[in-house]
């Protein structure tokens, strides 16, 4: 299982991802693809963001049963806490 979430990206990138994954909500893509296809889709996302941001989550054999990666401009960040991947949301100080 793979989930890709895109923020502020060109519509053409979203269109390309719909060839491989379904888009149940704007910017959210879900599907079941091989590791090679997942990596190639992620490389395509990273190369065509144009100022946006992307998050990928995929199933794997670890404690959490999934891994995450982020690229581009996002408000949240992945933090490794003793081997667990957690999402850090910065406190808005303004």
Secondary structure, 3 states (H helix, E strand, C coil): CEEEEEECCCHHHHHHHCCCCEEEECCEEEECCCHHHHHHHHHHHHHCCCCCEEEEEEECCCCCCEEEEEEECCCEEEEEECCEEEEEECCCCC
